[in-house]
Amino acid sequence: MSEASALIGLFLSAFLAATLIPAQSELGLGYLVINTDYSMVLLVTVASLGNTTGATINWAIGRGITRSVVRLEKIRTSNCYWTIINWYKKYGQWTLMLSWAPFIGDPITVIAGIFKVPLKTFLLIVALAKTSRYVIIATFAEKFVLGQ
């Protein structure tokens, strides 16, 4: 397997894992760390970019949902709606630190789009969370499996 095909495969695996499509990227990253001599920094970077890109697609889906559903005047005039919006703007964006987590991470990124988390804030928090997870996985694979 060439380095380019391995990196493309890792990116696509990480991308799909971040969308609502069930996929797994951690095993691919671990495999490449253990069985190749590719730079760990490069592998973590590629996986993080793929995963963050996939999460951004979820955010865009959430924004699309907002544009289509929230146009209903009945919803927008509800006090409950504005209470939820204001709470989420104040505290909810920090739930994106869990965007790496299985099962709940993908819906959290869609919800961030629904509640109009600014793209810059979204990218910063999600990239930090997802990159941290990949650093831990790659480090575990290198240190504990390879014994280095």
Beta strands, then each sheet from edge to edge (+ up, - down):
end
